[in-house]
Amino acid sequence: MKRWKLLLGLLALGLSACVPVFVERGPTYSVTEIEWLTPDASERWTYFYGDPQQVFMNDEVLNLEPAPDYANVWAFPGALWVNGQPNLREVLPPLRLPAHTLQALPSFKYVVETKVDLRGVWVYDHRWYKLSGPVKAGERVTAEGIVQTPQLEGLTIEESRVIVDEALKRNPARPVVLYQLADPVYPDYRFSPPPVEYQKVSLAVQYGVDKEFILGNTNPYTPWKLLASGPYSAYADSSPYAALAVSQDYFANAVWPLATSRRVPKPVPPAIDFRTESVAAFFWGTKPTGGYTIKVRDVRMNGSVLQVFLDLLTPPPGSLTTQSITSPYVLIKVGAKPSKVEFYDQNNQLIQQADAK
């Protein structure tokens, strides 16, 4: 009898081990904090996402609630409201801007100098222009600017639009320079219970751009040489493709064969000193006929980003062309070691980019 009781007990214990145990999850939230540095004040705009709840900032209670039905110019899509407002806004003492931009005369190019690492720089002068991608502290960047609305790293297009519109509204009569900093100005994390994710986006805003006479070459020449070009490559996709080789292995095994694999006999890769040089490649994509031509118009270094400006020429209507599929390409050698390459068309529109490999 005792043996049967023992067996029944072991069976019940085994069955209980198979029953799933459900643990109720408490409310969670995440935070996106926008740090503003302006000449007049420093500000923090904090947005909360997730479950409605109460959180604490020091001794202050923050009621996180679903957004109301009506729109607000400071609201981020999907964010909770804080104590009846679209965000938590704090005003702090002003700090000196960590970067400065001026316009050089007589070239009218923009010159950016920074004391901190930057993720990007844009200027608004009747329209938005991107002046630079990442810039290291202490670097000096000279650029004419490429037409581009700011897309702030860490934010969606809709969230970036809210921030960009606010920057313009504060001083609409003067040019505006927008810097995205690589590191936060205020690294503290202030909420309890802690969020599951805490993201900081740090910005500095300069109102007005001074003009100064700067003699000499404000945009140092970037030496470059055409390595190869033509209508026939092994690239078989219809969309443009870019590559930036900063190593012999990547160039010899991934870039050079793509440009030359249709040639017989196969040419050997040219000698490149990858200690100081790099190779940028652009493949336009497949075309239905011949007559499509790529010309290199200009090559510049913008901080650590190589910018290549192309003229993409199509055959005139009614012209005699080769009636076969082509795949135009161009390879250039540059005397620099960029971290990224950007290719622009004749309208200065970004068409393709690639990180260094």
C-alpha positions as CSV (number, residue, x, y, z in Angstrom):
1,M,0.0,0.0,0.0
2,K,2.8,2.3,0.8
3,R,4.4,1.5,-2.5
4,W,1.3,2.6,-4.4
5,K,1.1,5.9,-2.5
6,L,4.7,6.5,-3.4
7,L,4.1,5.9,-7.1
8,L,1.0,8.1,-7.1
9,G,3.0,10.9,-5.4
10,L,5.8,10.7,-8.0
11,L,3.2,10.7,-10.8
12,A,1.5,13.8,-9.4
13,L,4.9,15.6,-9.0
14,G,5.8,14.8,-12.7
15,L,2.5,16.1,-14.0
16,S,2.8,19.3,-12.0
17,A,6.2,19.9,-13.6
18,C,4.5,20.0,-17.0
19,V,2.0,22.7,-16.1
20,P,3.1,26.1,-17.5
21,V,3.4,28.9,-14.9
22,F,2.3,32.3,-16.1
23,V,4.1,35.3,-14.5
24,E,2.2,38.6,-14.9
25,R,4.4,41.2,-16.6
26,G,4.3,44.7,-15.1
27,P,4.0,47.8,-17.1
28,T,7.1,48.8,-19.1
29,Y,8.2,51.9,-21.0
30,S,11.1,53.3,-23.0
31,V,12.5,56.8,-23.2
32,T,13.8,59.0,-26.1
33,E,15.4,62.1,-24.8
34,I,16.3,65.1,-27.1
35,E,19.0,67.4,-25.8
36,W,19.0,70.9,-27.3
37,L,21.9,73.3,-27.0
38,T,21.0,76.8,-28.3
39,P,22.6,80.2,-27.7
40,D,19.9,81.1,-25.2
41,A,19.3,77.9,-23.2
42,S,19.8,74.2,-22.9
43,E,16.7,72.1,-23.1
44,R,15.7,68.5,-22.7
45,W,12.6,67.1,-24.4
46,T,11.8,63.6,-23.1
47,Y,9.3,61.3,-24.9
48,F,7.9,58.1,-23.3
49,Y,6.6,55.0,-25.1
50,G,5.0,51.9,-23.8
51,D,2.3,51.2,-21.2
52,P,0.4,54.0,-19.4
53,Q,1.6,54.2,-15.8
54,Q,3.2,56.4,-13.2
55,V,7.0,57.0,-13.0
56,F,9.1,59.2,-10.8
57,M,11.8,61.7,-11.6
58,N,13.4,62.4,-8.3
59,D,10.4,63.3,-6.1
60,E,8.2,64.4,-9.1
61,V,5.3,62.1,-10.2
62,L,5.0,61.7,-14.0
63,N,1.6,60.4,-15.2
64,L,2.1,58.6,-18.6
65,E,-1.2,58.5,-20.5
66,P,-2.3,57.6,-24.0
67,A,-2.2,60.5,-26.4
68,P,-5.5,62.5,-26.9
69,D,-7.3,62.6,-30.2
70,Y,-6.3,66.1,-31.1
71,A,-2.9,66.9,-32.7
72,N,0.0,68.8,-31.2
73,V,3.1,70.2,-33.1
74,W,5.4,68.8,-30.4
75,A,4.0,65.3,-30.3
76,F,5.9,62.2,-31.5
77,P,3.8,59.5,-33.2
78,G,3.0,56.7,-30.7
79,A,4.4,58.5,-27.7
80,L,2.6,58.7,-24.4
81,W,1.7,62.1,-22.9
82,V,3.3,63.3,-19.7
83,N,1.1,65.1,-17.2
84,G,-1.2,66.3,-20.0
85,Q,1.6,67.4,-22.3
86,P,3.1,65.8,-25.4
87,N,6.6,65.5,-23.7
88,L,8.5,66.4,-20.6
89,R,10.3,69.7,-21.4
90,E,13.0,71.0,-19.1
91,V,15.0,74.3,-19.6
92,L,18.5,74.4,-18.2
93,P,21.3,77.1,-18.2
94,P,22.9,77.8,-21.6
95,L,26.1,76.2,-22.6
96,R,28.6,77.3,-25.2
97,L,28.0,75.7,-28.6
98,P,30.7,73.0,-29.2
99,A,30.8,73.7,-33.0
100,H,30.8,76.7,-35.3
101,T,30.1,77.2,-39.0
102,L,30.9,80.2,-41.2
103,Q,30.8,80.9,-44.9
104,A,34.1,81.5,-46.6
105,L,34.5,84.3,-49.1
106,P,34.9,84.5,-52.0
107,S,34.1,80.8,-52.5
108,F,30.9,80.9,-50.4
109,K,31.7,77.4,-49.2
110,Y,30.7,76.5,-45.6
111,V,33.5,75.8,-43.1
112,V,32.6,73.7,-40.1
113,E,34.9,73.5,-37.0
114,T,34.0,71.3,-34.0
115,K,35.4,70.6,-30.5
116,V,33.4,67.3,-30.2
117,D,32.6,64.3,-32.4
118,L,29.6,65.0,-34.6
119,R,27.2,62.6,-36.4
120,G,26.1,65.1,-39.0
121,V,25.8,68.8,-39.9
122,W,23.0,70.6,-41.8
123,V,22.4,74.2,-42.7
124,Y,19.1,75.8,-43.6
125,D,19.3,78.8,-46.0
126,H,16.0,78.9,-47.9
127,R,16.3,75.1,-48.0
128,W,18.1,72.4,-46.1
129,Y,21.7,71.3,-47.1
130,K,23.7,68.5,-45.6
131,L,27.3,69.8,-45.0
132,S,28.8,66.7,-43.5
133,G,28.4,63.2,-42.1
134,P,30.5,62.1,-39.1
135,V,33.2,64.6,-38.1
136,K,35.9,64.0,-35.4
137,A,36.7,66.5,-32.7
138,G,39.2,69.0,-33.9
139,E,38.6,68.5,-37.6
140,R,37.7,71.2,-40.1
141,V,35.3,70.5,-42.9
142,T,34.7,72.6,-46.0
143,A,31.6,71.9,-48.1
144,E,29.2,73.5,-50.6
145,G,26.4,71.4,-49.2
146,I,24.1,68.8,-50.7
147,V,20.3,69.4,-50.8
148,Q,19.0,67.1,-48.0
149,T,16.4,67.4,-45.2
150,P,18.0,66.4,-41.9
151,Q,17.4,62.8,-40.9
152,L,18.6,62.6,-37.3
153,E,20.2,59.3,-36.2
154,G,18.0,57.5,-33.6
155,L,14.8,59.2,-34.7
156,T,12.2,58.3,-37.3
157,I,11.4,60.6,-40.3
158,E,8.3,61.9,-38.5
159,E,10.2,62.5,-35.2
160,S,13.0,64.3,-37.1
161,R,10.5,66.5,-38.8
162,V,9.1,67.7,-35.4
163,I,12.6,68.7,-34.2
164,V,13.7,70.3,-37.5
165,D,10.4,72.4,-37.7
166,E,11.0,73.6,-34.1
167,A,14.6,74.6,-34.9
168,L,13.3,76.8,-37.8
169,K,10.4,78.3,-35.9
170,R,12.6,79.8,-33.2
171,N,14.5,82.1,-35.6
172,P,12.9,82.0,-39.1
173,A,14.7,85.1,-40.4
174,R,18.3,83.8,-40.2
175,P,20.2,80.7,-41.5
176,V,20.2,77.8,-39.1
177,V,23.0,75.3,-38.6
178,L,22.0,72.0,-37.0
179,Y,24.6,69.7,-35.4
180,Q,24.0,66.2,-34.2
181,L,26.5,65.4,-31.5
182,A,27.9,61.9,-31.2
183,D,27.8,61.8,-27.3
184,P,25.2,63.1,-24.9
185,V,25.7,66.4,-23.0
186,Y,23.8,65.2,-19.9
187,P,24.6,61.5,-19.5
188,D,22.3,61.0,-16.4
189,Y,19.4,58.6,-16.3
190,R,16.7,60.0,-14.0
191,F,13.6,57.9,-13.9
192,S,12.2,55.2,-11.5
193,P,11.4,52.5,-12.2
194,P,14.1,52.5,-14.9
195,P,12.9,52.2,-18.6
196,V,13.6,49.1,-20.6
197,E,15.4,51.3,-23.1
198,Y,16.9,54.8,-22.8
199,Q,18.0,56.7,-26.0
200,K,19.6,60.1,-26.1
201,V,19.7,62.3,-29.2
202,S,22.0,65.4,-28.7
203,L,21.7,68.5,-30.9
204,A,23.3,71.9,-31.1
205,V,21.6,74.8,-33.0
206,Q,23.5,77.8,-34.4
207,Y,21.4,80.8,-35.6
208,G,23.1,82.9,-38.3
209,V,26.2,82.2,-40.3
210,D,28.9,84.8,-40.4
211,K,30.8,85.4,-43.7
212,E,34.6,85.8,-43.6
213,F,37.3,86.3,-46.2
214,I,39.5,83.2,-46.2
215,L,42.4,83.2,-48.6
216,G,43.9,80.0,-49.9
217,N,42.3,76.6,-50.6
218,T,39.5,75.9,-48.1
219,N,38.7,72.5,-49.7
220,P,42.0,70.6,-49.8
221,Y,42.5,68.8,-53.1
222,T,41.7,65.1,-52.9
223,P,44.1,63.3,-55.4
224,W,42.3,60.7,-57.4
225,K,42.8,58.6,-60.6
226,L,40.4,56.8,-62.8
227,L,41.3,53.1,-62.5
228,A,38.7,51.6,-64.9
229,S,35.3,52.4,-66.5
230,G,33.1,51.2,-69.2
231,P,29.7,49.8,-70.2
232,Y,30.3,46.2,-69.3
233,S,30.6,44.9,-65.8
234,A,29.5,41.7,-64.0
235,Y,27.0,43.6,-61.9
236,A,23.6,42.2,-62.9
237,D,21.1,44.1,-60.8
238,S,19.2,47.1,-62.1
239,S,19.7,49.2,-59.0
240,P,22.9,51.2,-58.4
241,Y,25.6,49.7,-56.2
242,A,28.6,51.3,-54.5
243,A,31.7,49.9,-52.8
244,L,34.7,51.4,-50.9
245,A,37.7,49.2,-50.6
246,V,40.3,50.1,-48.0
247,S,42.0,46.7,-48.0
248,Q,43.7,44.6,-50.6
249,D,41.7,41.5,-49.8
250,Y,38.3,43.2,-50.3
251,F,39.4,45.0,-53.5
252,A,41.0,41.9,-55.1
253,N,38.2,39.5,-54.2
254,A,35.0,41.6,-54.3
255,V,35.4,44.8,-56.2
256,W,37.9,44.2,-59.0
257,P,36.3,40.9,-60.2
258,L,32.9,42.5,-60.3
259,A,34.3,45.1,-62.7
260,T,36.4,42.9,-64.9
261,S,35.0,39.3,-64.8
262,R,33.6,39.7,-68.3
263,R,37.0,40.5,-69.7
264,V,39.1,37.8,-71.4
265,P,41.9,37.4,-70.5
266,K,41.4,38.5,-66.9
267,P,43.5,41.6,-66.0
268,V,45.5,41.5,-62.8
269,P,44.4,44.0,-60.2
270,P,46.4,47.3,-60.3
271,A,48.9,48.0,-57.6
272,I,47.3,50.0,-54.7
273,D,49.0,51.2,-51.6
274,F,46.2,50.6,-49.1
275,R,48.2,52.1,-46.3
276,T,47.4,55.6,-47.8
277,E,45.0,54.9,-50.7
278,S,41.5,53.5,-51.3
279,V,39.3,52.5,-54.2
280,A,35.7,53.7,-54.7
281,A,33.5,51.8,-57.1
282,F,30.1,52.7,-58.6
283,F,28.0,50.3,-60.6
284,W,25.0,52.1,-62.3
285,G,23.0,48.9,-62.8
286,T,21.9,47.1,-66.0
287,K,20.6,49.1,-68.9
288,P,18.6,47.9,-72.0
289,T,21.1,49.3,-74.6
290,G,24.5,50.9,-74.9
291,G,25.0,54.6,-74.8
292,Y,24.9,55.0,-71.0
293,T,28.0,56.7,-69.7
294,I,29.4,57.6,-66.3
295,K,31.8,60.6,-65.9
296,V,33.5,61.7,-62.7
297,R,32.9,65.4,-62.2
298,D,34.5,66.0,-58.8
299,V,35.9,64.1,-55.8
300,R,36.0,65.7,-52.3
301,M,36.8,64.7,-48.7
302,N,34.1,65.9,-46.4
303,G,35.4,65.0,-42.9
304,S,36.0,61.3,-43.1
305,V,33.4,60.9,-45.9
306,L,34.5,60.6,-49.6
307,Q,32.0,62.4,-51.9
308,V,32.1,61.5,-55.6
309,F,30.1,63.7,-58.0
310,L,29.1,61.9,-61.2
311,D,27.5,62.9,-64.5
312,L,25.2,60.0,-65.5
313,L,24.6,60.4,-69.2
314,T,21.8,58.6,-71.1
315,P,21.7,58.1,-74.9
316,P,19.8,60.9,-76.8
317,P,16.4,59.9,-78.2
318,G,16.8,58.3,-81.7
319,S,20.6,57.8,-81.3
320,L,22.2,54.6,-82.6
321,T,23.2,52.4,-79.7
322,T,24.3,48.8,-79.1
323,Q,21.2,46.7,-78.8
324,S,22.4,44.6,-75.9
325,I,22.2,44.8,-72.1
326,T,25.0,46.9,-70.6
327,S,26.1,47.5,-67.0
328,P,28.2,50.7,-66.7
329,Y,30.7,51.2,-63.9
330,V,33.5,53.3,-62.8
331,L,36.4,52.7,-60.4
332,I,38.6,55.5,-58.9
333,K,41.7,55.4,-56.7
334,V,41.9,58.2,-54.1
335,G,44.8,59.3,-52.0
336,A,42.8,59.1,-48.7
337,K,41.4,56.6,-46.2
338,P,37.7,57.5,-45.8
339,S,35.3,55.7,-43.6
340,K,32.4,56.0,-46.1
341,V,31.8,56.9,-49.8
342,E,28.8,58.9,-51.1
343,F,28.0,59.1,-54.8
344,Y,25.9,62.0,-56.2
345,D,24.4,62.7,-59.6
346,Q,24.5,65.8,-61.7
347,N,21.7,67.3,-59.6
348,N,23.7,66.8,-56.4
349,Q,21.3,64.1,-55.3
350,L,22.6,61.2,-53.3
351,I,22.2,58.0,-55.3
352,Q,24.3,55.4,-53.4
353,Q,26.7,55.1,-50.5
354,A,28.8,52.4,-48.9
355,D,30.9,52.0,-45.7
356,A,34.6,51.2,-46.0
357,K,35.6,47.5,-46.1
